[in-house]
Amino acid sequence: MKFLDEAKIYLRSGKGGPGCISFRREKFIEFGGPDGGDGGKGADVWFEAVGNLNTLIDFRYQQHFFAKNGMPGEGANRTGASAPDMVIKVPAGTEILAEDGETRIADLAHVGDRVKVLEGGIGGRGNTRFKSSTNQAPRRADKGMPAQELTVRLRLKLIADAGLIGLPNAGKSTFLSAVSKARPKIADYPFTTLAPQLGVVRIGGEGRDAQEFVLADLPGLIEGAHEGVGLGDRFLAHAERCRVLLHLIDGTQAQVVKAYRTIRHEVEAYGHGLGEKPEIVALNKCDALLPEEIARKRRALAKACGQPVLAISGATGKGVQDAVNALWHAIEDRREAA
């Protein structure tokens, strides 16, 4: 299934049903009086976050949503049926924005979150409502209230415990495939990953005692990504909901410190609290390096980031479990703090 994290849709609630003009007509009842019922209420429009969706691809094929109108009132003081609410299901983690793409209407971050974005029209009053001592046979009824219309933008931010960041071809997809059952596309050229990938990482063996966390492989970032360069800041948004970031550095390149600082600058320039998230730094592709090269580059990176640097190889599995354990401990600390 293709991944889609942005969509623009048009919404319209239901109109209220018109009131009825009716008079009681029965044998032996000469002056029955008015008995027109009220119209039914139009349908509201709701959004609901569900757990069995992970993409907005459905909104590529349907961009217009029209809720049902309320039914008209009838004689014998019968009120028209109200229309059932329209509930639009979206993945958990979806933001609902106004048409300008900036004003936030709602943030459905958790499964079960619901929000009403449009109110259905109220049904019109039937002529029974207008009878009085001076107007005993009113021939007046209200039309239902009109529908409301709105164009919104949906933006999905993946909900994952940890996110993989780094320059293109840093080995993020290889790492994800090594620690989970996810099978992202892997190739020896940049920008292999064009959409975020999710994998479930298990710790502690099998059975009930095993622990799990969700790891997201975010497409490679380049300099200027926070301004929309390359794949742009749309993928930085997916890191917003991650508790911890794993920053992979390609150990085979000459300037590993520059690579680290490039991505770090983009993360901090993007804002939204991304720069304050815990970060674990790992030197990847160490299977292609000599021991003295690994030690030298780790020292340089540790000096640049101010913390110990892991040495791993996603291809051979060396050091991968240490990285997973570090991620798990950082995730647990964040959960306790929350």
C-alpha positions as CSV (number, residue, x, y, z in Angstrom):
1,M,0.0,0.0,0.0
2,K,1.4,3.4,-1.0
3,F,2.3,5.8,1.9
4,L,0.6,9.2,1.7
5,D,1.0,11.7,4.6
6,E,-0.8,14.8,3.2
7,A,-4.2,15.3,1.8
8,K,-6.7,18.1,1.0
9,I,-10.4,17.4,1.3
10,Y,-13.7,19.3,1.1
11,L,-16.4,18.7,3.7
12,R,-20.1,19.7,3.9
13,S,-22.4,18.9,6.8
14,G,-26.1,18.1,6.3
15,K,-28.9,20.7,5.9
16,G,-31.7,20.8,8.3
17,G,-35.0,19.4,7.0
18,P,-37.8,21.9,6.3
19,G,-40.8,22.1,8.6
20,C,-44.2,21.0,7.4
21,I,-47.4,22.9,6.8
22,S,-50.2,20.6,7.6
23,F,-53.7,20.7,9.1
24,R,-55.6,18.0,10.9
25,R,-58.3,16.5,8.7
26,E,-60.5,13.9,10.4
27,K,-64.2,13.1,10.2
28,F,-66.3,14.8,12.8
29,I,-63.5,17.2,13.6
30,E,-64.4,20.5,12.0
31,F,-61.5,22.6,13.1
32,G,-58.6,20.3,13.6
33,G,-55.9,23.0,13.7
34,P,-52.3,22.8,12.5
35,D,-50.3,19.6,12.9
36,G,-47.1,20.2,10.8
37,G,-44.0,18.6,12.4
38,D,-40.5,20.0,12.6
39,G,-37.7,19.0,10.2
40,G,-34.9,16.7,11.2
41,K,-31.4,17.8,12.0
42,G,-28.7,17.5,9.4
43,A,-25.6,15.3,10.0
44,D,-22.6,16.6,11.8
45,V,-19.1,15.8,10.4
46,W,-16.6,14.1,12.8
47,F,-13.0,12.9,12.5
48,E,-12.0,9.9,14.5
49,A,-8.5,8.4,14.9
50,V,-8.4,4.6,14.5
51,G,-5.6,2.1,14.9
52,N,-5.9,0.0,11.7
53,L,-4.8,2.8,9.3
54,N,-1.3,4.1,8.7
55,T,-1.6,6.2,5.6
56,L,-3.9,8.8,4.1
57,I,-4.0,7.0,0.7
58,D,-7.8,6.7,0.8
59,F,-8.2,10.5,0.5
60,R,-6.4,10.5,-2.8
61,Y,-9.4,8.8,-4.4
62,Q,-12.1,10.6,-2.4
63,Q,-11.7,14.3,-1.7
64,H,-15.3,15.4,-1.3
65,F,-17.5,14.3,1.7
66,F,-21.1,15.3,1.8
67,A,-23.1,14.5,4.9
68,K,-26.8,13.6,4.7
69,N,-29.6,16.2,5.1
70,G,-32.3,16.0,7.7
71,M,-35.7,14.7,6.6
72,P,-38.7,17.1,6.3
73,G,-41.4,17.2,8.9
74,E,-44.7,15.5,8.2
75,G,-48.3,15.9,9.3
76,A,-49.8,14.6,12.6
77,N,-46.9,16.4,14.3
78,R,-44.3,14.0,13.1
79,T,-40.8,15.3,13.3
80,G,-38.5,14.4,10.4
81,A,-35.7,11.9,11.0
82,S,-32.3,13.4,11.9
83,A,-29.4,12.3,9.7
84,P,-26.8,10.1,11.2
85,D,-23.4,11.7,11.8
86,M,-20.7,11.4,9.2
87,V,-17.5,9.9,10.9
88,I,-14.3,10.2,8.8
89,K,-11.7,7.7,10.0
90,V,-8.0,8.7,9.9
91,P,-4.8,7.2,11.2
92,A,-3.8,8.1,14.8
93,G,-1.3,10.9,14.6
94,T,-3.3,13.0,12.0
95,E,-3.4,16.7,12.3
96,I,-6.4,18.6,10.9
97,L,-5.4,22.0,9.5
98,A,-7.3,24.8,7.9
99,E,-7.0,25.4,4.1
100,D,-4.0,27.7,4.7
101,G,-2.0,24.7,6.0
102,E,-1.0,26.6,9.1
103,T,-4.0,26.9,11.4
104,R,-4.5,23.8,13.5
105,I,-8.1,22.7,14.0
106,A,-7.4,19.5,15.9
107,D,-4.6,16.9,16.6
108,L,-5.8,13.3,16.8
109,A,-2.7,11.9,18.3
110,H,-4.2,8.8,20.0
111,V,-6.5,6.0,18.9
112,G,-10.1,6.9,19.8
113,D,-9.6,10.7,19.7
114,R,-12.6,12.4,18.1
115,V,-13.4,15.9,17.0
116,K,-16.5,17.6,15.4
117,V,-15.5,20.0,12.7
118,L,-18.9,20.8,11.2
119,E,-22.3,21.2,12.7
120,G,-25.3,19.9,10.9
121,G,-28.2,22.3,10.2
122,I,-31.1,22.5,12.7
123,G,-34.5,21.4,11.3
124,G,-37.1,24.0,10.4
125,R,-40.2,24.5,12.6
126,G,-43.5,23.2,11.4
127,N,-46.7,25.3,11.4
128,T,-47.7,23.8,14.7
129,R,-45.0,26.0,16.3
130,F,-46.7,29.2,15.1
131,K,-50.2,28.7,16.3
132,S,-51.5,31.2,18.8
133,S,-54.8,32.6,20.1
134,T,-54.7,35.2,17.3
135,N,-53.4,32.9,14.6
136,Q,-55.1,29.6,14.9
137,A,-54.4,28.4,11.3
138,P,-50.8,29.5,10.5
139,R,-49.6,28.8,7.1
140,R,-46.0,29.3,7.8
141,A,-43.1,26.8,8.3
142,D,-39.3,27.4,8.5
143,K,-36.8,26.0,6.1
144,G,-34.0,24.0,7.7
145,M,-30.7,25.7,8.6
146,P,-28.2,25.6,5.8
147,A,-25.2,23.2,5.7
148,Q,-21.7,24.3,6.7
149,E,-18.8,23.9,4.3
150,L,-15.0,23.6,5.0
151,T,-11.9,22.7,3.2
152,V,-9.2,21.1,5.4
153,R,-5.7,19.7,5.0
154,L,-4.8,16.4,6.7
155,R,-1.2,15.9,7.8
156,L,-0.1,12.5,9.2
157,K,2.8,12.4,11.6
158,L,3.8,8.8,12.3
159,I,3.6,7.7,15.9
160,A,6.8,5.7,16.7
161,D,8.9,5.3,19.9
162,A,12.2,5.9,18.1
163,G,13.2,7.4,14.8
164,L,16.2,6.8,12.5
165,I,17.7,10.0,11.1
166,G,20.8,10.6,9.0
167,L,22.1,11.6,5.6
168,P,21.0,9.6,2.6
169,N,22.7,6.2,2.3
170,A,23.7,6.2,6.0
171,G,22.3,2.6,6.4
172,K,19.0,3.4,8.1
173,S,17.0,0.9,6.1
174,T,19.6,-1.8,6.6
175,F,19.5,-1.2,10.3
176,L,15.7,-1.3,10.4
177,S,15.7,-4.6,8.5
178,A,18.3,-6.0,10.9
179,V,16.3,-5.3,14.1
180,S,12.8,-5.9,12.9
181,K,10.8,-7.9,10.3
182,A,10.3,-4.8,8.1
183,R,11.7,-5.1,4.6
184,P,12.4,-1.6,3.3
185,K,14.0,-1.1,-0.1
186,I,17.8,-1.3,0.3
187,A,20.3,-0.2,-2.5
188,D,23.7,1.4,-2.8
189,Y,22.5,4.8,-3.9
190,P,21.0,7.8,-2.0
191,F,17.3,8.4,-1.5
192,T,16.4,4.7,-1.7
193,T,13.7,5.3,0.9
194,L,11.1,7.8,-0.4
195,A,8.5,7.2,2.4
196,P,8.8,6.5,6.1
197,Q,8.9,2.8,7.1
198,L,7.9,1.3,10.4
199,G,9.2,-1.8,12.1
200,V,8.5,-3.4,15.5
201,V,11.6,-4.2,17.5
202,R,11.3,-7.0,20.1
203,I,13.6,-7.2,23.2
204,G,13.9,-10.0,25.7
205,G,13.1,-13.0,23.5
206,E,9.7,-14.4,22.8
207,G,6.5,-14.7,24.8
208,R,4.8,-12.5,27.2
209,D,8.0,-11.3,28.8
210,A,9.2,-9.7,25.5
211,Q,9.2,-6.0,25.2
212,E,8.4,-4.1,22.0
213,F,8.8,-0.7,20.5
214,V,8.1,0.9,17.2
215,L,11.1,2.2,15.1
216,A,10.6,4.5,12.1
217,D,13.0,4.8,9.2
218,L,12.7,8.4,8.0
219,P,13.9,9.2,4.5
220,G,17.4,10.7,4.2
221,L,17.7,14.4,5.0
222,I,20.1,16.9,3.3
223,E,21.3,20.4,4.0
224,G,18.4,22.8,3.9
225,A,15.8,20.2,4.6
226,H,14.1,22.4,7.2
227,E,13.4,24.8,4.4
228,G,12.0,22.2,2.0
229,V,15.2,21.2,0.2
230,G,15.4,17.7,-1.1
231,L,12.6,15.6,0.4
232,G,12.0,18.6,2.6
233,D,10.7,19.1,6.1
234,R,7.6,17.0,5.6
235,F,9.6,14.0,6.8
236,L,11.1,15.9,9.7
237,A,7.5,16.2,10.9
238,H,7.4,12.4,11.4
239,A,10.2,12.7,14.0
240,E,8.1,15.0,16.1
241,R,6.2,12.2,17.8
242,C,9.3,10.0,18.4
243,R,10.5,9.8,21.9
244,V,14.1,9.1,20.9
245,L,16.2,9.7,17.8
246,L,19.0,7.3,16.6
247,H,21.4,9.3,14.4
248,L,23.3,7.1,12.1
249,I,26.6,8.3,10.5
250,D,28.1,6.6,7.5
251,G,31.5,5.6,8.7
252,T,33.0,5.1,5.3
253,Q,32.8,8.9,4.5
254,A,35.8,11.1,5.2
255,Q,34.1,13.9,7.1
256,V,31.9,12.2,9.7
257,V,31.7,15.2,12.0
258,K,30.5,17.4,9.1
259,A,27.8,14.8,8.4
260,Y,26.7,14.8,12.0
261,R,26.6,18.6,12.2
262,T,24.6,18.9,9.0
263,I,21.7,16.8,10.2
264,R,21.9,18.2,13.7
265,H,21.6,21.7,12.3
266,E,18.5,20.7,10.3
267,V,16.9,19.1,13.3
268,E,17.4,22.2,15.5
269,A,16.4,24.6,12.7
270,Y,13.1,22.7,12.2
271,G,12.0,23.5,15.7
272,H,8.8,22.0,17.2
273,G,10.9,20.6,20.1
274,L,12.8,18.2,17.8
275,G,16.2,19.5,18.9
276,E,15.4,18.7,22.6
277,K,14.7,15.0,22.0
278,P,17.2,12.5,23.3
279,E,19.7,11.5,20.6
280,I,21.8,8.4,20.3
281,V,24.7,8.7,17.9
282,A,26.1,5.6,16.1
283,L,28.9,5.2,13.6
284,N,27.5,2.7,11.0
285,K,29.2,0.5,8.4
286,C,32.0,-0.3,10.7
287,D,32.5,-3.6,8.9
288,A,34.2,-1.6,6.1
289,L,36.6,0.2,8.5
290,L,39.9,-0.7,10.2
291,P,39.9,-0.7,14.0
292,E,42.1,2.4,14.2
293,E,39.8,4.2,11.8
294,I,36.8,3.3,13.9
295,A,38.5,4.5,17.1
296,R,39.6,7.8,15.4
297,K,36.2,8.6,14.0
298,R,34.4,7.7,17.2
299,R,36.6,10.1,19.2
300,A,35.9,12.9,16.7
301,L,32.2,12.3,16.8
302,A,32.1,12.0,20.6
303,K,33.8,15.4,20.8
304,A,31.3,16.9,18.4
305,C,28.2,15.6,20.1
306,G,29.3,15.5,23.7
307,Q,28.4,11.9,24.4
308,P,29.7,8.3,23.7
309,V,29.3,7.1,20.2
310,L,28.3,3.5,19.3
311,A,30.1,1.5,16.6
312,I,27.7,-0.7,14.7
313,S,27.3,-2.5,11.4
314,G,23.7,-3.0,10.1
315,A,25.0,-5.4,7.5
316,T,26.8,-7.8,9.8
317,G,24.9,-7.1,13.0
318,K,27.9,-6.0,15.0
319,G,26.9,-3.7,17.8
320,V,23.3,-3.6,16.6
321,Q,22.0,-5.1,19.9
322,D,23.8,-2.5,21.9
323,A,22.1,0.2,19.9
324,V,18.7,-1.5,20.4
325,N,19.3,-1.7,24.2
326,A,20.3,2.0,24.3
327,L,17.1,2.9,22.4
328,W,15.0,0.9,24.8
329,H,16.5,2.4,27.9
330,A,16.0,5.9,26.5
331,I,12.4,5.1,25.5
332,E,11.7,3.8,29.0
333,D,13.2,6.9,30.6
334,R,11.0,9.1,28.4
335,R,7.9,7.1,29.3
336,E,8.5,7.4,33.0
337,A,9.1,11.1,32.6
338,A,5.8,11.5,30.7
